[in-house]
C-alpha cells in the first residue's frame, strides 16, 4: 500500500469515527443529568473528538493538495496555475470561497484564521473599528482549533448577509439566489454539527459581525464584569478548566532526597445556560430598516443589561452564577463591617487587609455608585482618612488604596444589615464563558390576545452563556454586620 493510499484510508477511518463520536456525544447530552460513569465516558468522547480533529487536519490538507496535483496533471500547465488552491492573496480577495470545504474541515486551521482576519477587515462599513479589533483578538488569541474562525466564515459572507436579511423579513428560502441558498445551507449544517445536545432545528445564526456572543458592544459601564473578568469563548456546551494547589518548597542539604510533594489538581466546569429575547416590529418598520444592522445592536443592549444582573447576583440555577453569589457562599471570603448596620473607613482597610497577598497585585474594587459615594466621603477629614482616595477631582476616582475601582449598579446601594456592599478581588478567577453563536428565529405574523394579526412580525433570539468563580479565595466581600 502506498503512503498516499494509506493516508486516504486513514482519513476515511477518521471521518467515520468522527461521525460516530459526534452521534454518541449527542446521545449522552440528550439524557440530561449524567451519572459519574456517564460523565467520564462523555469526557473521554470529547477528548477523542479533539484528538481526531487534530489528526485529521494535516491528512485532509495533504489529500486536498494531491487532488489539485492530479487535476493539474490531467489538465496541463494551465490547470496547474488555476488549480493550485487558495493562497493567502486569493484568501484576501475572497475569504468565503469554498464554504463547503470550510465547513467540513478541509481547510487548514492556519488558513481558516487568515481567512477570518480578512473577513473581519471586509465586514460592512457600519461595524466600528473597536468591534473589529475585538473579533481580531478572539481569532488571534483564543482560537487554537480554528472553530471560531470557521464560524465567522460561515456566517460572515455577503451572500449569507443577504440570505439572513431575506429570511428574517419573511422571504422563502427557495426564492433566494443560488449562492445565497448555498451560504444559508452551509451555515445551518455548521449550526447543527456544533449544537451537541441542543435543539438546532429552525433558526438562523446571526452574522458574526453583529453577533453579541462575538462582538461585545458598549463601553462596559453597564457591565464592567466583562472588562475585568476572564472571558473565554467556546463552541461546546461546557467549559472545562484546571486548578491546582500551591507547590510546597523545601530546603535541602547536599545529596538529600526531596520529599516530592504532589500538587492537587481540580477540574472546575462551567456550563452554559440559554437566554432568550423576543423582539417585535411593525411591518412598516421592518420594511424601512435594515434588520441585519439593527438587530445586533438591540440584542447586544438587552444582553448587556441582563448580564450585568446575572454576572453579579445570578443564582447559578438555569443561569450563570454571579460573582457576589459565589463569594458570599464561602464564609472565609466574607468580611463583616466593624459595626452593626454601619460602614466606616476602617472597613475598607479591613477588606483590603483580608485579601491574601498573592491576589493583591491583580485586584480591583467593585461597588454600587452610592456605596462609592459614601466611600469617597471618608477622604474628607484629617488623620488616616485624609487623601484616602486617589484622583479626587474626577467623578469616580480611578483608584482606592492603590487598586482600580469599577462601578456595579447591581450591587447593594444601601448600608443595611446583611447587604453585600463592596468587593475586592482578582477577577481573573471569575470566568465568563460565551458559547459562540446567537440564533434568531422569525415569526412572520404576531397575533394579539384575540389571535388576530397585529401588523407586526417578531424575532426570537437565543444564545448561551455561563459564569462562575473558580477560586473564591481570590475575593473578599464586605458584608454589613447585623
Secondary structure by P-SEA (a helix, b strand, c coil): ccaaaaaaaaaaaaaaaaaaaaaaaaaaaaaccccaaaaaaaaaaaaaaaaaaaaaaaaaaaaaaaaaaaaaaaacaaaaaacccccaaaaaaccccaaaaaaaccccaaaaaaaaaaaaaaccccccaaaaaaaaaaaacccccaaaaaaaaacccaaaaaaaaaaaaccccccccaaaaaaaaaaaaaaaaacccccccbbbbccccccccccccccccccccccccbbbbbcccbbbbbbbcbbbbbbbcccccccbbbbbbbbbbbbbbbbbbbbbbcaaaaaaccccccaaaaaaaaaaaaaaaaacccccccbbbcaaaaaaacccccccccccccccaaaaaaaaaaccccccccbbbbbcaaaaaaaaacccccccccccccccccccccccccbbbbbbcccccccccccccccccccccbbbbbccbbbbbbbccccccccccccbbbbbbbbbbbbbbcccccbbbbbbcc
